[in-house]
Amino acid sequence: MKNRPSLKKIILHLCCLLILSGGTEAYSQQRKSEKQTLTTPHKSDNQNFRIMFYNVENLFDTYDDPHKNDNEFLPDGPMRWTPARYYKHLRKTAQVINTIGEWESPAICGLCEIENDTVLVHLLNRTPLKEQHYSYCITTGSDARGINIALLYQRDKFRHLGHSSIRINFTNKKKRSRDILHVWGEVINRERLDIFVCHFPSRSGGEKESEQDRVDAAKLVRKLCDSLYKINSNANIIVMGDFNDNPYDKSIQMLIKGANKKHSLINLFGDPDKLNFGGSHKFRNEWSQLDQIMISRNWNKYLRKDSPQIFAQSFLLTPQNNRGEQTPLRKYGGKFYKGGYSDHLPVVADFLLPIPY
């Protein structure tokens, strides 16, 4: 007859079984978790792709360009545009971009009212933006004052493949204005993305009197979008800018509506009931939505719900008056220097792009 195991050995054996059982259960849970990770996408499987557009209000350098009418913004000009004021505005513009980026700077920044390459080199190398390693593209338009349109992009989020500065053929042959900036490249999920950055002609001389100029610009951008759709019916397109028209105006309606309904653009700032703020620009105490972002239907599948917003942080606005009203804290009021940011507020939207394995 075999000896019975001692009580000590029985207890030790039971402890071993419990440990092994717990280890097996933990291993099983780990494998289940790994399987779930491979089959169920998590937020970590997507990269946030933030875009913004911002009219920076007359970001001129302090040098005289003999070929442009930039005399207003010179140290001895009417605006007294000194190097100190210039660098202050550069830092404020950088502050806005960095603040919009929160934990990381936006992947794409469309800018207008940029004078030239010098301004962008200074913006990206003599402000805190130098830590963000942006590259840029800029137009070479025929605007009489010499202002242009630019795009900043993060090289690790947007692989630049090319860009062009496209002249607008106006009905009024004497009209001169900013070009359309077309930039194309590849995003992290290896899809092509075409971006158009616009600054449509102003309402100077009257809204109706100048309407045809903006219609001409809208027709051109619509034609450019349609040419992309002929190549790829599922093209990824972003059109952003200061359009100097509201979403319901003729030029914008012409721009978003394609001959094929599938090729119509979605205006992320077209519904006033969905806007988080009164507008992006204020004139004579009335808000308007001149700054807009429009996207193709295929690109819309990446849009983060409720992400489109007017960036209306308090530091960009004047204090409330006795009626509770505010306006953008602009750089100039007429010829009076206010030292603010811009007469426009930025617009922002987020997209979630799948990371390829």
C-alpha positions in Angstrom: 0.0 0.0 0.0 1.4 3.3 -1.1 1.9 6.0 1.4 -0.6 8.8 1.3 0.7 12.3 0.4 1.2 14.6 3.3 -1.1 17.5 3.8 1.8 19.9 2.9 2.2 18.3 -0.5 -1.5 18.4 -1.2 -1.6 22.2 -0.4 1.5 22.7 -2.6 -0.1 20.8 -5.5 -3.3 22.8 -5.3 -1.3 26.1 -5.3 0.5 25.0 -8.4 -2.8 24.2 -10.1 -4.2 27.6 -9.2 -1.1 29.4 -10.6 -1.2 27.4 -13.8 -4.9 28.0 -14.2 -4.5 31.7 -13.7 -1.6 31.8 -16.2 -3.6 29.9 -18.8 -6.5 32.2 -18.4 -4.3 35.3 -18.6 -2.6 33.8 -21.8 -6.1 33.1 -23.2 -7.2 36.7 -22.6 -4.0 38.0 -24.1 -4.5 35.9 -27.3 -8.1 37.1 -27.5 -7.0 40.7 -27.2 -4.4 40.2 -29.9 -7.0 38.7 -32.2 -9.3 41.5 -31.5 -6.6 44.1 -32.3 -6.0 42.5 -35.7 -9.7 42.4 -36.6 -11.1 45.5 -35.0 -9.6 48.9 -35.9 -8.9 51.1 -32.9 -8.1 54.8 -32.9 -4.4 54.0 -32.9 -5.0 52.4 -36.3 -5.8 55.8 -37.8 -3.8 59.0 -38.1 -5.5 62.3 -37.5 -5.1 64.6 -40.4 -6.0 68.2 -39.4 -6.3 70.9 -42.0 -6.9 74.6 -41.5 -7.3 77.8 -43.6 -6.4 81.2 -42.3 -6.5 84.7 -43.9 -3.5 86.3 -42.0 -4.3 89.9 -42.9 -1.6 91.5 -45.0 1.5 89.7 -44.0 4.0 91.8 -45.9 7.7 92.0 -45.3 9.3 95.4 -44.8 11.2 95.6 -48.1 10.1 97.6 -51.2 9.2 95.5 -54.2 9.6 97.9 -57.2 7.3 95.7 -59.3 4.4 95.7 -56.8 2.3 98.4 -55.0 3.5 97.5 -51.6 4.4 101.0 -50.5 1.6 101.1 -47.9 3.4 98.4 -45.9 6.9 99.9 -45.6 8.5 101.4 -42.5 8.0 104.9 -43.9 4.6 104.1 -45.5 1.1 105.0 -44.3 0.9 101.9 -42.1 4.3 102.5 -40.5 5.1 98.8 -41.1 8.3 98.5 -39.1 10.4 95.4 -38.5 9.1 95.2 -34.9 5.5 95.1 -36.1 6.4 92.6 -38.9 8.0 90.1 -36.5 5.3 90.5 -34.0 2.8 89.5 -36.6 4.9 86.6 -37.7 4.9 85.3 -34.0 1.2 85.8 -33.7 0.5 83.9 -36.9 2.7 81.1 -35.6 0.9 81.2 -32.3 -2.5 80.6 -34.0 -1.1 77.7 -36.1 0.5 76.1 -33.0 -2.7 76.6 -30.9 -4.9 75.0 -33.5 -2.5 72.1 -33.7 -2.9 71.4 -29.9 -0.6 68.5 -29.3 0.7 68.5 -32.9 0.7 71.1 -35.6 -1.9 70.7 -38.4 -0.9 68.6 -41.4 -2.0 71.2 -43.9 -2.3 75.0 -43.4 -3.8 77.1 -46.2 -2.8 80.8 -45.9 -3.7 83.9 -47.8 -2.5 87.5 -47.9 1.1 86.3 -47.9 3.4 88.7 -49.8 6.2 86.3 -50.9 8.7 83.6 -50.2 10.6 85.8 -47.8 7.6 86.0 -45.4 7.2 82.2 -45.4 10.9 81.6 -44.8 10.8 84.0 -41.8 7.5 82.5 -40.5 8.9 78.9 -40.6 12.5 79.7 -39.4 12.2 82.7 -37.1 9.2 81.7 -35.0 8.4 78.7 -32.9 7.1 77.0 -36.1 10.7 76.1 -36.8 10.2 73.1 -34.5 7.4 71.8 -36.8 9.5 71.3 -39.9 6.9 72.6 -42.4 7.6 72.9 -46.1 5.6 75.3 -48.3 4.2 76.2 -51.7 3.2 79.7 -52.9 1.6 81.3 -55.9 3.1 83.8 -58.2 -0.1 85.8 -59.0 -0.7 89.1 -60.7 -2.3 90.9 -57.7 -1.4 94.6 -57.9 -0.4 94.7 -54.2 1.7 91.6 -54.5 -0.2 89.4 -52.1 -0.3 85.6 -52.7 -1.6 82.3 -51.5 0.4 79.6 -49.7 0.2 76.1 -48.3 2.2 74.7 -45.4 2.5 71.0 -45.1 4.0 68.4 -42.8 6.3 66.2 -44.8 5.6 63.1 -42.7 1.8 63.4 -43.3 1.7 64.8 -46.9 4.2 63.8 -49.6 4.3 66.7 -52.0 4.3 65.5 -55.6 3.7 68.9 -57.4 2.0 72.2 -57.4 1.0 74.9 -59.8 0.0 78.6 -59.7 -3.1 79.0 -62.0 -4.1 82.3 -63.5 -7.8 83.3 -63.6 -9.2 84.3 -67.0 -11.5 87.2 -66.0 -14.4 88.5 -68.1 -13.0 91.9 -67.3 -9.7 91.7 -69.2 -8.2 94.4 -67.0 -8.8 92.5 -63.8 -5.8 91.3 -61.9 -6.0 89.1 -58.8 -4.4 86.2 -56.9 -3.8 82.9 -58.7 -5.4 79.6 -57.6 -2.8 77.4 -55.8 -3.2 73.7 -56.8 -1.1 71.3 -54.7 -1.2 67.5 -55.2 0.5 64.8 -53.1 0.1 61.5 -51.3 -1.2 61.0 -47.8 -0.3 58.3 -45.3 -2.8 55.7 -46.7 -1.1 56.1 -50.1 -4.0 57.8 -51.7 -3.6 60.9 -53.8 -5.0 64.2 -52.5 -5.5 67.3 -54.6 -5.8 70.7 -52.7 -6.9 74.0 -54.1 -6.2 77.1 -52.0 -8.2 80.2 -53.1 -8.5 83.9 -52.3 -11.3 85.1 -54.6 -11.5 88.7 -55.7 -12.9 91.1 -53.0 -16.2 93.0 -53.0 -14.4 96.3 -53.5 -16.6 98.5 -55.6 -19.8 96.8 -54.5 -21.0 93.2 -54.0 -23.0 93.0 -57.2 -20.6 95.1 -59.2 -17.7 92.7 -58.4 -19.8 89.4 -58.4 -18.7 88.4 -61.9 -15.0 88.4 -60.8 -15.8 85.8 -58.2 -18.0 83.8 -60.6 -15.1 83.7 -63.0 -12.8 82.3 -60.2 -15.4 79.8 -59.2 -15.8 78.5 -62.8 -12.1 78.0 -63.0 -11.9 75.9 -59.8 -15.0 73.9 -60.9 -13.3 73.2 -64.2 -10.1 72.1 -62.4 -12.1 69.7 -60.2 -14.0 68.3 -63.2 -10.7 67.6 -64.9 -9.6 65.5 -61.9 -12.9 63.6 -61.9 -12.3 62.7 -65.6 -9.1 61.0 -64.6 -10.5 59.4 -61.4 -14.2 59.5 -60.6 -13.3 58.9 -56.9 -10.8 61.8 -56.6 -9.9 63.1 -53.2 -10.3 66.9 -53.4 -10.1 69.7 -50.8 -11.0 73.3 -51.8 -10.3 75.9 -49.1 -10.0 79.6 -49.0 -11.3 83.1 -48.4 -14.0 83.3 -51.1 -15.3 86.8 -50.3 -18.7 85.2 -50.7 -21.0 83.4 -48.3 -22.0 79.7 -48.9 -25.4 80.7 -50.4 -23.9 83.2 -52.9 -23.8 82.5 -56.7 -20.1 81.8 -57.0 -20.1 79.2 -54.2 -23.2 77.5 -55.5 -21.6 77.2 -58.9 -18.4 75.9 -57.4 -19.9 73.1 -55.3 -22.4 71.8 -57.9 -20.9 69.3 -60.5 -22.7 68.3 -63.7 -22.6 64.8 -62.2 -24.2 64.8 -58.7 -21.5 62.4 -57.5 -18.9 65.0 -58.3 -20.5 67.8 -56.3 -18.4 69.2 -53.4 -19.5 69.1 -49.8 -19.2 72.5 -48.1 -18.2 71.8 -44.5 -19.2 75.4 -43.5 -22.3 75.7 -45.7 -25.0 75.2 -43.0 -25.2 78.2 -40.7 -27.2 76.0 -38.1 -24.2 73.8 -37.7 -21.6 76.5 -37.2 -20.1 76.8 -33.8 -19.7 80.6 -34.1 -21.4 83.5 -35.8 -19.0 83.6 -38.7 -15.3 83.9 -39.7 -15.4 87.6 -40.7 -17.3 90.6 -39.4 -18.1 93.7 -41.4 -20.3 96.6 -40.2 -21.4 94.5 -37.2 -22.6 91.6 -39.4 -20.9 88.2 -39.3 -20.3 86.3 -42.6 -18.8 83.0 -43.6 -16.3 84.0 -46.2 -13.7 81.3 -45.2 -14.8 77.8 -46.1 -13.5 74.3 -46.7 -15.2 72.1 -49.3 -14.4 68.4 -50.0 -15.2 65.7 -52.5 -17.6 63.0 -51.6 -14.9 60.3 -51.5 -12.7 62.3 -49.1 -15.8 62.8 -46.9 -15.6 59.2 -45.7 -12.6 60.2 -43.6 -14.2 63.3 -42.0 -14.3 63.3 -38.2 -17.9 64.0 -37.3 -18.5 67.4 -35.8 -14.8 68.4 -36.3 -15.3 71.3 -38.8 -15.2 74.5 -36.7 -14.5 78.2 -36.8 -11.5 78.6 -34.5 -12.8 81.4 -32.3 -10.6 81.3 -29.2 -10.9 84.3 -26.9 -7.4 85.6 -27.6 -8.4 86.1 -31.3 -11.4 88.3 -30.3 -11.9 91.7 -28.8 -13.5 91.8 -25.3 -17.3 91.9 -25.3 -18.8 95.3 -25.5 -21.9 96.3 -23.4 -24.1 94.4 -25.9 -22.1 91.2 -25.5 -20.6 91.5 -29.0 -17.1 90.7 -30.2 -15.1 91.0 -33.4 -11.9 89.5 -34.6 -8.9 91.2 -33.0 -7.4 92.5 -36.1 -3.9 94.0 -36.9 -5.2 97.3 -38.2 -8.4 99.3 -38.0 -8.1 101.5 -41.0 -4.6 103.0 -40.6 -4.7 102.6 -36.8 -2.4 99.8 -35.6 -4.1 97.5 -33.1 -1.5 94.8 -32.9 -4.0 92.0 -33.1 -4.0 88.8 -35.2 -6.3 89.1 -38.2 -9.6 90.4 -39.4 -10.6 86.8 -40.2 -10.9 83.7 -38.0 -9.4 80.4 -39.1 -11.5 77.4 -40.1 -10.5 73.8 -39.2 -11.5 70.2 -40.0 -10.1 66.8 -39.0 -9.9 63.6 -41.0 -9.0 60.1 -39.8 -6.8 58.3 -42.3 -6.2 54.5 -42.0 -2.5 53.6 -41.4 -1.5 50.9 -43.9 0.3 47.8 -42.6 
